[in-house]
Amino acid sequence: MTTPTDATFWGPDFTALQDQDPEIAAVVTGELDRLRTGLQLIASENFTSPAVLAALGSTLSNKYAEGYPGRRYYGGCQEVDKAEEIGIARAKELFAAEHANLQPHSGANANLAAYAAFCAPGDTVLAMSLPHGGHLTHGSKVNFSGKWFRTVSYGVRSDTELIDHDEVRDLAREHRPKMIICGATAYPRLIDFATFRAIADEVGAVLMVDAAHFIGLVAGQAIPSPVPYADVVTFTTHKVLRGPRGGMVVCRAEHAKRIDKAVFPFSQGGPLMHAVAAKAVALRECQQPSFQAYARQVVTNAQALADGLAADGMRPVSGGTDTHLALIDLRGLDVTGAQAEQRCDAALITLNKNAVPFDPQPPMTASGIRVGTPAVTTQGMTEVDMKEVAALIGRAVRGQDPPADVAAAVDALVSRHPAYPRG
């Protein structure tokens, strides 16, 4: 078990937590051990820096700060105002954006703000189908987006498994949506923002880009930016961006007031100022040349991992990846995504089952898995290591080797590239 004397990770306040609440202290140390002893391949997860964690655990958590810098409903906000202003300036510079709002508590909240800013209940929205890689907030019937708005869905072509832009254009012309959304949670290829912009202009729609999954690659200049094309870009601050869990919105200046009002007071109250400060820390980290090298390596690793899995009989959807994630079709192995997830978990490999386009299985079974490389790249792994990771996944998914044997090989790999190295 990791001890609180691990000087490179724990701050001095951990002793107080251990003394006052040993049960929760054990959970915290247990999670750190889990991160250190397994392969973390969830595409939407990463390891934040100790500096980000320090801001999250700071006294800024105590401050109620409804409103925006210089326009708060509570006194005593002079210090948190500085944190938010610093973060806004960094976001605008990093993404070449005209306006930024750091207050959304999550990516879903950021998306809710975009809907609220540009649409009224009952308006038509055109977005990517969830089974083809979209997100719950892109029109799922169990989500606010599907309950409050009329959603028309587009998908990928059956032959290429790439977005069918002809379908997008035809649906836009037929349904005249108020807003078009591009962006996905399980689409491994680059998105053609210019084509979506042209379609939106043709039908007079707002273009929203949900960049939650790939915005860190944009920050690291590893892939093209959606900012020049979109009216509004929403995203999370974790994943490849490697910040705290939270959301953010950047938009054109003409939409600034509308977006800010949609975040507060429409959909949120007081912001989480410790999280806002932690976002600012992460944005500064993203401005460093080392982050650009990191982002490029994330993509290189994802491509190497996809190639390795393909060589082991697991088919990458669309033939590969341009980003941080790969979607893998397991039907050639006669293994479901749920089985693969369970077998990998037993071998200390954390990934998730995922539907593939035109999947015959229900979502909780699924025919595929989704793998991502943000966390292992943060650990310092390269494409050479990805060959070994692919082989380990193959051994686990097939279920022919004892899980303990695969887990031992996983432990040997991660011990060479530890997450949060011990002091």
C-alpha atoms as one frame of an Amber mdcrd trajectory, in Angstrom:
protein
   0.000   0.000   0.000   1.239   3.484  -0.852   2.041   5.494   2.251   1.368
   9.194   2.850   5.108   9.771   3.243   5.488   9.553  -0.563   7.172  12.956
  -0.792   6.905  13.387  -4.563   3.137  13.153  -4.485   1.460  13.831  -1.155
   1.267  17.280   0.328   1.610  17.885   4.049  -2.155  17.983   4.542  -2.535
  14.263   3.824  -1.537  13.402   7.377  -4.601  15.313   8.570  -6.826  13.304
   6.236  -5.326  10.030   7.431  -5.784  11.018  11.059  -9.323  12.360  10.706
 -10.770   9.952   8.151  -8.645   6.837   7.629 -11.377   5.204   5.547 -11.274
   7.890   2.862  -7.492   8.144   3.156  -7.354   4.434   2.303  -9.521   5.036
  -0.768  -7.234   7.836  -1.938  -4.090   5.763  -1.519  -5.826   2.751  -3.023
  -6.671   4.705  -6.163  -3.087   5.894  -6.453  -1.928   2.297  -6.222  -4.422
   1.292  -8.914  -3.063   3.960 -11.242   0.498   2.881 -10.556   0.042  -0.857
 -10.989  -2.079  -1.117 -14.137  -2.394   0.120 -17.701  -4.815   3.027 -17.987
  -6.196   3.013 -21.537  -9.505   4.838 -21.079  -9.420   7.444 -23.855 -11.076
  10.078 -21.666  -8.659   9.770 -18.745  -5.209  11.128 -17.976  -2.886  11.931
 -15.069  -2.961  15.545 -13.917   0.219  17.106 -12.612   0.833  17.593  -8.877
   0.504  21.341  -9.553  -3.038  20.872 -10.878  -3.905  18.685  -7.900  -2.485
  21.306  -5.543  -4.810  23.954  -6.971  -7.756  21.556  -6.683  -6.999  20.966
  -3.027  -6.488  24.624  -2.180  -8.407  27.129  -0.070  -9.978  28.475  -3.263
 -12.528  25.712  -2.707 -13.956  27.791   0.149 -14.959  30.826  -1.900 -18.447
  31.431  -3.209 -18.108  33.542  -6.362 -21.376  33.748  -8.278 -20.955  35.910
 -11.344 -17.824  36.843 -13.258 -14.605  38.718 -12.403 -15.440  42.260 -11.363
 -19.162  41.436 -11.324 -19.669  39.071  -8.377 -22.661  38.741  -6.100 -20.409
  38.138  -3.083 -17.614  40.173  -1.556 -14.092  38.958  -0.964 -13.533  37.744
  -4.523 -10.429  39.742  -5.307  -8.130  36.686  -5.258 -10.415  34.273  -7.127
 -11.023  37.011  -9.701  -7.290  36.936 -10.435  -7.346  33.165 -10.947 -10.257
  33.319 -13.367  -8.826  36.258 -15.310  -5.496  34.460 -15.667  -7.261  31.340
 -16.908  -9.393  33.246 -19.410  -6.344  35.015 -20.842  -4.470  31.741 -21.166
  -7.402  29.993 -22.864  -7.827  32.803 -25.386  -4.134  32.778 -26.201  -3.795
  28.986 -26.376  -6.767  28.471 -28.674  -6.651  31.804 -30.526 -10.202  32.374
 -29.303 -12.038  35.666 -28.942 -13.826  34.688 -25.728 -13.501  31.974 -23.096
 -15.633  30.807 -20.175 -13.918  28.532 -17.633 -16.869  28.023 -15.304 -18.726
  24.938 -16.655 -18.521  22.114 -14.145 -18.286  19.475 -16.893 -18.399  18.925
 -20.619 -22.113  18.194 -20.383 -22.651  21.539 -18.638 -20.659  23.280 -21.356
 -22.866  21.629 -23.971 -26.014  22.593 -22.074 -24.821  26.199 -22.149 -24.354
  26.051 -25.924 -27.869  24.705 -26.408 -29.265  27.353 -24.065 -27.397  30.135
 -25.831 -28.584  29.327 -29.337 -31.693  27.134 -29.159 -35.142  27.077 -27.613
 -36.907  23.888 -26.487 -38.321  22.128 -29.513 -35.726  23.472 -31.954 -34.097
  21.045 -34.353 -30.464  20.068 -33.813 -28.364  17.961 -36.186 -25.730  15.841
 -34.431 -23.806  12.595 -34.662 -25.604   9.390 -33.751 -24.559   7.933 -30.390
 -24.145   4.379 -31.792 -21.811   5.781 -34.460 -19.603   7.626 -31.980 -21.583
  10.641 -30.748 -22.307  11.661 -27.151 -25.321  11.518 -24.823 -25.632  15.308
 -25.053 -25.917  15.082 -28.835 -29.542  14.005 -28.692 -29.891  10.830 -26.671
 -33.487  10.295 -25.578 -32.393   9.762 -21.969 -30.559  13.100 -21.911 -31.787
  16.693 -21.782 -30.676  17.110 -25.388 -33.072  14.440 -26.597 -35.901  15.398
 -24.255 -35.893  19.157 -24.880 -34.850  19.348 -28.524 -35.754  17.632 -31.761
 -32.596  15.817 -32.747 -31.790  14.542 -36.209 -28.800  12.198 -36.330 -26.132
  11.591 -38.934 -23.628   8.751 -38.946 -20.759   7.120 -40.769 -20.696   5.324
 -44.099 -20.892   1.538 -43.936 -18.026   1.092 -46.413 -15.464   3.541 -44.985
 -16.758   4.078 -41.437 -16.084   7.784 -41.947 -18.607  10.599 -41.446 -21.001
  10.700 -44.372 -20.879  14.378 -45.313 -23.410  13.872 -48.097 -25.862  12.590
 -45.500 -25.069  15.540 -43.213 -25.753  18.004 -46.048 -28.954  16.252 -47.137
 -30.305  16.126 -43.577 -29.415  19.775 -43.015 -31.240  20.830 -46.162 -34.272
  18.732 -45.267 -34.617  19.631 -41.581 -33.064  23.156 -41.442 -31.585  22.710
 -37.955 -31.021  25.623 -35.625 -27.680  24.143 -34.640 -25.296  21.569 -36.105
 -22.965  19.698 -33.765 -19.777  17.937 -34.793 -17.505  16.092 -32.418 -17.655
  12.611 -30.946 -16.528  10.291 -28.158 -15.623   7.259 -30.259 -14.620   8.540
 -33.696 -10.905   8.022 -34.384 -10.485  10.237 -37.434 -10.054  13.968 -37.972
 -13.249  15.968 -38.452 -13.598  18.188 -41.518 -14.600  21.418 -39.789 -14.549
  23.422 -43.025 -17.167  21.166 -44.612 -19.383  21.378 -41.529 -18.994  25.186
 -41.582 -20.079  25.300 -45.220 -23.127  23.137 -44.502 -24.081  25.272 -41.496
 -23.767  28.453 -43.550 -25.893  26.996 -46.326 -28.841  26.352 -43.997 -28.263
  29.250 -41.603 -27.341  27.061 -38.626 -25.048  27.701 -35.701 -21.993  25.423
 -35.772 -21.072  23.937 -32.416 -17.981  21.751 -32.091 -17.867  19.420 -29.115
 -14.093  19.086 -28.858 -14.051  17.322 -25.494 -12.042  14.373 -26.697  -9.494
  16.021 -28.915  -9.021  19.574 -27.613  -5.741  18.609 -25.946  -4.383  17.596
 -29.336  -5.457  21.021 -30.620  -3.706  22.692 -27.687  -0.570  20.733 -28.534
  -0.836  21.638 -32.241  -0.989  17.951 -33.173  -4.251  18.292 -35.134  -6.151
  21.210 -36.752  -8.202  23.551 -34.582 -11.979  23.903 -34.866 -11.910  27.438
 -33.414 -11.613  29.324 -36.752 -14.668  27.484 -38.112 -17.066  27.185 -35.180
 -19.445  29.640 -33.592 -18.819  27.896 -30.290 -16.444  25.169 -29.128 -17.163
  23.214 -25.959 -14.809  20.795 -24.261 -13.692  19.092 -21.112 -10.481  20.044
 -19.375  -9.357  16.534 -18.564  -8.618  13.891 -21.248  -5.653  14.872 -23.455
  -5.684  18.437 -22.073  -4.493  16.858 -18.808  -6.241  19.279 -16.497  -8.825
  18.826 -13.729 -12.208  17.301 -14.412 -14.350  20.149 -15.709 -15.592  21.980
 -18.777 -14.891  25.095 -20.811 -16.366  27.075 -23.684 -14.641  29.272 -26.250
 -16.573  31.244 -28.812 -16.648  34.222 -31.133 -16.854  37.625 -29.461 -20.334
  38.242 -30.833 -21.621  35.283 -28.794 -19.781  36.096 -25.553 -22.666  37.589
 -23.573 -25.037  34.886 -24.709 -22.656  32.100 -23.660 -21.809  33.686 -20.314
 -25.488  34.092 -19.421 -26.172  30.507 -20.463 -23.533  29.297 -18.023 -24.463
  31.692 -15.222 -27.164  32.288 -14.171 -29.078  29.966 -16.504 -27.495  26.579
 -15.851 -25.099  27.001 -12.905 -24.711  28.913  -9.671 -21.377  29.573  -8.025
 -18.357  28.324  -9.943 -15.861  25.897  -8.429 -13.007  28.342  -8.024 -10.467
  25.691  -7.047 -11.292  23.930 -10.328 -11.100  27.191 -12.279  -7.629  27.797
 -10.842  -6.602  24.231 -11.662  -7.796  24.763 -15.247  -5.580  27.844 -15.419
  -2.602  25.774 -14.225  -3.270  23.137 -16.884  -3.575  25.786 -19.599  -0.154
  27.129 -18.663   1.261  23.615 -18.901  -0.288  23.313 -22.357   1.574  26.434
 -23.468   4.958  24.759 -22.944   6.907  23.199 -25.860   6.993  19.928 -23.927
   3.217  19.676 -24.231   3.406  19.928 -28.008   5.849  17.026 -28.013   3.497
  15.153 -25.695   0.470  15.703 -27.945   2.331  14.469 -31.007   3.453  11.381
 -29.114  -0.122  10.677 -28.007  -1.144  10.399 -31.672   1.937   8.362 -32.613
   1.227   5.992 -29.746  -2.437   5.601 -30.690  -1.484   4.749 -34.253   1.131
   2.240 -33.096  -1.349   0.664 -30.691  -4.003   0.368 -33.405  -1.454  -1.201
 -35.760  -0.389  -3.661 -33.087  -3.952  -4.693 -32.330  -4.673  -5.103 -36.044
  -1.662  -7.387 -36.403  -3.098  -9.461 -33.557  -6.443  -9.962 -35.309  -8.413
  -7.046 -33.839  -9.770  -4.717 -36.509  -9.460  -0.948 -36.038 -12.662   0.767
 -37.155 -12.023   2.985 -40.216  -8.657   1.290 -40.602  -6.810   3.207 -37.889
  -6.715   6.546 -36.117  -5.618  10.168 -36.510  -6.135  11.037 -32.865  -5.634
   9.745 -29.332  -8.033   6.835 -29.538  -8.782   3.743 -31.557 -12.076   1.896
 -31.819 -11.501  -1.848 -32.152 -13.960  -4.346 -33.642 -13.604  -7.728 -31.907
 -16.061  -9.757 -33.961 -13.169 -11.477 -35.744 -12.199 -13.042 -32.399 -15.774
 -13.939 -31.456 -15.392 -11.928 -28.257 -17.806  -9.214 -27.129 -16.714  -5.852
 -25.839 -18.103  -6.651 -22.401 -16.107  -9.881 -22.241 -12.958  -8.092 -23.381
 -13.374  -5.353 -20.778 -13.826  -7.903 -17.989 -10.858 -10.008 -19.102  -8.619
  -6.973 -19.404  -9.706  -5.689 -16.008  -8.691  -9.002 -14.447  -5.251  -8.502
 -16.034  -4.872  -4.906 -14.726  -5.641  -3.368 -18.122  -8.333  -0.703 -17.888
 -10.266   0.055 -21.076 -13.929   0.181 -22.020 -16.351  -1.788 -24.110 -17.754
   0.287 -26.958 -20.257  -0.073 -29.755 -18.892  -0.128 -33.283 -20.835   1.366
 -36.204 -23.829  -0.772 -37.180 -23.226  -2.915 -34.087 -25.563  -5.928 -33.792
 -24.994  -6.104 -30.025 -26.757  -3.971 -27.389 -24.648  -1.160 -25.889 -23.928
  -2.927 -22.599 -22.541  -5.895 -24.538 -21.084  -4.170 -27.600 -18.864  -5.663
 -30.274 -15.819  -3.514 -29.647 -13.495  -1.786 -27.264 -12.146   1.752 -27.175
  -8.508   2.325 -26.291  -6.718   5.620 -25.747  -3.145   6.712 -25.170  -3.234
   9.992 -23.164  -2.359   8.433 -19.795   0.311   5.970 -20.956   1.954   8.767
 -22.936   2.037  10.925 -19.805   3.875   8.010 -18.197   6.553   8.314 -20.876
   5.642   5.339 -23.024   6.411   5.432 -26.754   5.441   3.487 -29.850   7.905
   0.737 -28.889   5.936   0.186 -25.672   2.655   0.242 -27.617   3.670  -2.983
 -29.371   3.951  -4.613 -25.967   0.668  -3.071 -24.822  -1.082  -4.443 -27.914
   0.301  -7.912 -27.231  -0.851  -7.740 -23.605  -4.353  -6.688 -24.662  -4.438
  -9.568 -27.144  -3.436 -12.075 -24.478  -6.053 -10.748 -22.088  -8.875 -10.488
 -24.632  -8.398 -14.040 -25.918  -8.522 -15.359 -22.375  -6.071 -18.162 -23.082
  -3.460 -17.055 -20.541  -4.153 -16.888 -16.800  -5.021 -13.281 -15.910  -2.319
 -13.313 -13.240   0.338 -14.033 -15.849  -0.782 -11.113 -18.008  -1.032  -8.897
 -14.913   2.559  -9.745 -14.004   3.695  -8.627 -17.460   1.633  -5.450 -17.103
   3.266  -4.739 -13.756   6.712  -5.191 -15.268   5.864  -2.690 -18.031   4.362
   0.005 -15.815   7.174  -0.311 -13.293   9.464   0.998 -16.027   7.089   3.921
 -16.631   5.451   4.694 -13.283   2.512   7.005 -12.888   3.256   9.510 -10.116
   6.741   8.132  -9.306   7.423   7.282  -5.687   9.820   9.409  -3.682
